[in-house]
């Protein structure tokens, strides 16, 4: 045993500090080094919004899927059921680790690192899937032409590319910068890029007009660099209504979805 003089002198203040630390990490998710990661993690608090996005693209999703930029799997968990093969990819090692842990018991799922603008990552995937899902990724790469050509490369003839991108450069703000966006697209700009990559564009779907003002206000007026989980939880509570009336809003959407076929 040690004498009191040799002890660590732990007192009441240390007990309060320990309880405070426990409560902090129980209530605050502080696992990402950058604000973009915090926003992706916060989206786990918006399951209705993720389901809305998945339901919008589901009619075009086939049996063998490559998802580029899966993040931590917010959309993966909704789209994965009933697929014969589902390849979830990302660049971030933290995201890849969470994907592997989150879906460790799903035999149809493969997790791998894939860079949209690195052709060698697509060599062994050439013409191997009937669907490529690329949501909120194309605006993150400087050479989007190369990215679309790589998507075209992995699709089987007749396969579909589903590409969701941020829309309208007029609302580009600090949120876009924090998320690593190079640009926001116009309808015609997305059509031209997809057709230049060899696709036949079938449709462009407007998605999520409801959050245009909050996005503009947070990124252009308040200059915020992340969306909090509490904000998204409040928004998510009303998604059941917003998705039904979204087409009635008289302003442009936050995102657009290009659906194109490899011919």
C-alpha positions, 0 to 999 in steps of 0.5 A: 500500500501507499501512504497518503503522500504517495497517492494521486490526490483525487478529490471532489473536483475530479469526480465532477470533471469525470461526470462532465466528460461522460455526459459530454461524450454521451450527448455530443458526437465528436468523432470527425476532424472536419465539419463535413464529416459532422454533417454526414454524421448528423444525417443519421438523425434524419432517417425520413429524409434519407428514405425520401431520397432513396424512394426517389431513385429506387425505381431506377436501381437494379440488382447489382449496384455500385454506390460511389461516396457511400459515406457512413451508409445513410443511403446504403442501409435503405437501398441494400435490401434485395440487391444481389450485389452491392458495392459501397465505396468511399475515400475517407478511412473513417467512413470505410471503417464505419461502413464495415462495422455497420454492415458486417453481417450483410453478405451481399455488401462489399466495402472498398476504397474508390476514388471517382477520378482515379481510373485504376480503381475502376479497372476490375469493375468494368461493365460489372454492375447494372446501376451506379448510384452517385449522390452528392459526389460529383460536385466534390471533384474538380474533374467531373468529366473524368468522374462521369467517364469512370461511371460509364466504364463500370456500367453494363450496356443498358445500365443506369447512372443515377447522379444527384448533385447540388443545384444552383450556384446562387446559393453556394455558401460556407456549407458548400465550402465545408463539404468540399463542393467545387460547384453547384449545377444547373440543369443544362450543365448536368445534361451536357456533362452526362451526354459528353461522357457517353450517356443518354439522359432519360430525365432530370428530377428536381429534389428537395425544394423545401430546404432551399431557404434554410441552406441559403440562410445558413451558408450565405447569411449565418456563414455556418460550416456544418448542419447540426443533428438537432437541426436535421432532427427538426427538419426530419419530423416534417419530411412526411409532409414536405415530400408530398408538397415539395413540387408546389414550392415556386422556387428551384430545388436544392438538388437535381438528379440526373438519370441516364442510360449507357448505350 
